[in-house]
Amino acid sequence: MSDFLDILTHGRRFKAAVKELSVDELKELAGKLDKIITDREAKIAAESEALAERNAKIEEIRKQMEAVGLSVDDLGAAALKAAPKKRAPRPAKYKIEVNGETITWTGQGRTPTVFKNELDKGRSMDDFLI
């Protein structure tokens, strides 16, 4: 695509590239380019109008804030939500001692292997309640 742009933007190369075209074809090409230019200008005008409208609204809000006595810093403080506090860890509900090591479990999540092994042997979870 860069070769195309090089030819299109370089006067002599462009002239050499279109020398085989008839006058009618050149006029058609010029019409297409004019349409592209018109569309691009309209798009730029719409974007600048939207930006101007946005800036006008911002200025209007700024004046309203000034009238009330607020600043942008006040908004920042109100917008920031306090970080949620971490909850305390759940207390252990079950306890088992294996090889001198005490293992506790809250009853939440996957059952630890040592508890599962004891359950497979026929014991009940009530046996391990703290």
For each residue, the residues with C-beta under 8 A, 3 or more apart:
1: 4 5
2: 5 6
3: 6 7
4: 1 7 8
5: 1 2 8 9
6: 2 3 9 10 13
7: 3 4 10 13 14 17
8: 4 5 14
9: 5 6 14
10: 6 7 13 14
11: 14 15
12: 15 16
13: 6 7 10 16 17
14: 7 8 9 10 11 17 18
15: 11 12 18 19
16: 12 13 19
17: 7 13 14
18: 14 15 21 26 29
19: 15 16
20:
21: 18 25 26 29
22: 25 26
23: 26 27
24: 27 28
25: 21 22 28 29
26: 18 21 22 23 29 30
27: 23 24 30 31
28: 24 25 31 32
29: 18 21 25 26 32 33
30: 26 27 33 34
31: 27 28 34 35
32: 28 29 35 36
33: 29 30 36 37
34: 30 31 37 38
35: 31 32 38 39
36: 32 33 39 40
37: 33 34 40 41
38: 34 35 41 42
39: 35 36 42 43
40: 36 37 43 44
41: 37 38 44 45
42: 38 39 45 46
43: 39 40 46 47
44: 40 41 47 48
45: 41 42 48 49
46: 42 43 49 50
47: 43 44 50 51
48: 44 45 51 52
49: 45 46 52 53
50: 46 47 53 54
51: 47 48 54 55
52: 48 49 55 56
53: 49 50 56 57
54: 50 51 57 58
55: 51 52 58 59
56: 52 53 59 60
57: 53 54 60 61
58: 54 55 61 62
59: 55 56 62 63
60: 56 57 63 64
61: 57 58 64 65
62: 58 59 65 66
63: 59 60 66 67
64: 60 61 67 68
65: 61 62 68 70 71 72 75
66: 62 63 69 70
67: 63 64
68: 64 65
69: 66
70: 65 66 74 75
71: 65 74 75
72: 65 75 76
73: 76 77
74: 70 71 77 78
75: 65 70 71 72 78 79
76: 72 73 79 80
77: 73 74 80
78: 74 75
79: 75 76
80: 76 77
81:
82:
83:
84:
85:
86:
87:
88:
89:
90: 93 106 108
91: 106
92: 95 104 105 106 130
93: 90 105 106 107 129 130
94: 104 105 106 107 115 125 128 129 130
95: 92 102 103 104 105 128 130
96: 102 103 114 115 118 128
97: 100 101 102 103
98: 101 103 114
99:
100: 97
101: 97 98
102: 95 96 97
103: 95 96 97 98 112 114 115
104: 92 94 95 130
105: 92 93 94 95 111 112 115 128
106: 90 91 92 93 94 109
107: 93 94
108: 90
109: 106
110:
111: 105 115 116 119
112: 103 105 115 116
113: 116 117
114: 96 98 103 117 118
115: 94 96 103 105 111 112 118 119 125 128
116: 111 112 113 119 120
117: 113 114 120 121
118: 96 114 115 121 123 127 128
119: 111 115 116 122 123 124 125
120: 116 117
121: 117 118
122: 119
123: 118 119 127 128
124: 119 127
125: 94 115 119 128 129
126: 129
127: 118 123 124
128: 94 95 96 105 115 118 123 125
129: 93 94 125 126
130: 92 93 94 95 104
